[in-house]
Structure formats: C-alpha cells, structure tokens
Amino acid sequence: MSSSTAERIKQHALQLFAQKGYFGTSLNEVASLVGIKKPSLYAHFKNKDDLYITILQDLMDNFIERVKIDAAELESSSTRALLYRFLTNMVDFWKDDTLGLLYKRTLLFPEEKFRSSIHEQFLQTEIYTTEILSKIFSKGQHNGEVPPQPLDPLIDAYYCLIDGLFLQRFLYSSSEFDKKVEHAFEHFWKATEIGGR
C-alpha cells in the first residue's frame, strides 16, 4: 500500500467524520469509499481511534496553516488590515464545507472519549493564534494605531468577536454572515482605536 492510500483514507474519513461524527462513521464505510477492504486500513492506522486522532491533528494543522500571517505581511500591513486578514482567514476556514463542519462538531460537540485530546489540541492552537494576535496588537501600539493598553483584554475581546462569529457562521446564509463579519469587525476596530474608553 502506498502513502497515497493513507492520504485517500484520511480524505474520505475526514468527510465522513465531518458529516456523521465519530460514532456515526464506520471503518467499513471508509474502506468502501477508498476502494479497499477494511483489513487494509490497519496497514496505515492502528484502529478507528488512531484514524480519528490523526484527522483531528490534520484539522488543527490545516487551521494553523490557514490563519497564519507571514512576517513580510506583518511588517508591511496596518494593524487594522492584519486583524481583518486574520479574521477573514478564519472565516474562510469555517466556510470550507468539510473542514468547517468537522471543526464545529469537534469543538462544540466533542466525543467524550477524545475530550482531553481535543482540549489539548485546541490549547496548542490557541497558543499559536495568541502569539499572532500579540504581535499584531504590539505592532499597533508601537506605531500609534492602537492606544497603549494591556494586551490581554484586547486579545480576549478579539477572541469573543471570533467566537460569536463562529457560531453565527452556521446560523445565517453566506451573504448575511459576510455582512455580520463586516459590522462586527468595524465596531471592534472602533473600540480598539479609542482604547476601550
């Protein structure tokens, strides 16, 4: 079996886990979609748990890849543009039919047996995103785009913006959601510019 078989297994398992969840997905379904027999899956993954954890790690890695902002952009863009870019990177990830659905299912309705693993992966992802936000807000304060104030409340408020929009993504049409993203970000930025006063 080639490594491309492992990738095909992950690709089909990702779709099934997103649509049906962990318990609703069977290895027989995965094998059938890949075009192999179920025992062949075990050449690539120890069991269903191993496959699921691998998919979740790939999901978080994909999330990090999607939201990252490179050093050149960090250097050349305004604070407002960077914060908006960071937000739209997240929004684009959530709009991905498969990744966004699995992300929602994983964070909002984690399978009990994976709760601690999911929580640990989430915390690692948050460390990464907090580092990006710290750089953006620090740059903004250094350049005078953001008034001097503690970074933690700014980052916490930004996370609340993100969390609210994450939920709304699944409640509204794409066009309505896009308007809500614009409106919420504009108000967040206005509050940031005046230092929350």
N, C-alpha and C positions, 0 to 999 in steps of 0.2 A: 504494500500500500504506500502511496506517495504522500508527501506532505500536503499536496493539493487536495487529497481526500480528507485530511484533517480539516483543512480550510472549508471544504464543502460541508462537512459535518457541522462545523461551527456556524456557518452561514444559515443552514436550514434549521439548526437548533435555536439560533437567535430568533428567527421568525416565529417558530412555534412557542418558545418561552414568552415572547412578547405578546402573542395572541392568546395563549392558553394558560400561561403561568407554569410553574414547576410541576405541580401535581397533575395538571391537565395535559402535559406533554409526555409521550411515551418514547422510549428508545426505538421501538418498532416503527413509529411514525418517522422519526429522524432517519433511520436506516432506509426506509422506503423512499423518502424524498431524495436521499443521496444516491440511491440505486445500488445499495449493498445489503448484505444480510446483517442482522443485529449483532451476531458474534464478531463481525469485522470491526464494529465500533470499538471493541475492547483493545484493539491493537493501537488505538490512539488515545483513548480515555479509559481510566480505571472503571468508572461507573457513571451513572447519571449525575450524581453529586459533583464529581470531578468535572464533567462537561459543563454543568451549570455554573460552578465557581469560575471556570475558565471563561465562560461567556460574560459573566459579571465583571471580571477583571478587564476583559477586552472592552466592555461597555465603558468602564471608567477611564481606561486608557484613551479611548476614542473621544470621550468627553473632554479630557485634558488637552488632547491634540486640537480639538475644535475651538476651545476657548482661549488658547494661548495667544499672546501678543509678543511679537519678536522685539528684540532690543532696538532695532532701527525705527520701528513704528513708535515704540515707547519714547524714543528720543525726539522724533520729529513731529508728533501729533500733539494737539492740545489735550488738556485733561478731559474736557467735555467730550471730545471726539473719541478718546480712549475708553472712557466709561461707556459711551454709547456703543462703541465697537464691541466691547466685552459683553454687553447686554445682548446685542444682536447676534453675536456668536452663539450665546446660549440659546436664544430664541430659535435660531436655525437648527441647532441640535434637537430641541424639543419638537420642532416641526417634522423631523425625519419620522416617517410613519412607524418604522420598526424600532429604531433606537429610542425615540421619544416615548413610545409606548412602554418599552421594557424599562426605561429609566423611571417612568411614573409608577409602574407596577412594583418595581424593586424598592423605591424609596417610600411610597405611600402604603404599600401592602406587602411588606417583606415576609417571605416564608419563615415561619418560626425557627426552623432548624438552621437557617442561614442568617438569622438576625444579627448575631455578633459579628460575623464576617462582613455582612453588608455595612454595618455601622462602622467597622474599621476602615473599609474601603472608602466610605463617604468621608470620614475624618481625614484620611490621607488626601483626598481630592480637595477638601476644604482648606487644608494647609497650603496646597498649591495655589488655589484661587485667592486666598487671603494674601499670599505673598505678592501676587499680581496687583491686587487692589491697593495694598500698602505702597507699592512702587508708584502707582498712578496718583494716589492722593498725596504722597510725599512730594512728587514732582510738581503737582498743582500748588501745593503750599510754598514750595521753593520758588516757583515762578510767579506767585501772587495771584494765581487763578482761583485758589481756594483759601479763605481766611484761615489764620492759624487756629487750630483746634485739635483736640485729641483724635487720633486716627481710629481708635476702636469704635466710637459711636458712629463715625462716618461709614465704616465698613459694615457695622451691624445694620444700619439703616439701608444700605445698598443691598444687603442680603434679604432684608424684608421686602424690598422692591422686587427682587428676583423671585422670592418665594411666592409672593402674591401673583405675579405674572405667570409663574409656572402653573399654578392652579387654574388661572383663567385660560391658559392655552387649551385646556381640554373642555372648556365650557362655551366658547364662542367660535364663530366662524373665523377663518383666517383673516379676512378684511377687518372684522370688528376687533379681533385680537391685535392686529397691527396698529390700529388707532389707539387702543389701550396702552400698548407699549410706548408709543409716542407721547401720549398725555402723561402717563406716569413718570416717564423719564424726564420730561420737561419740568414737572413740578419738583422732582427730586433734585434736579440740577439747580433750579432757582433757590431752593432751600440750602443747598451746598454753597452757592455763591455768597449768600448772606450769613453763612456760618451757623445756620440753625436758629438765628435770633427771631 
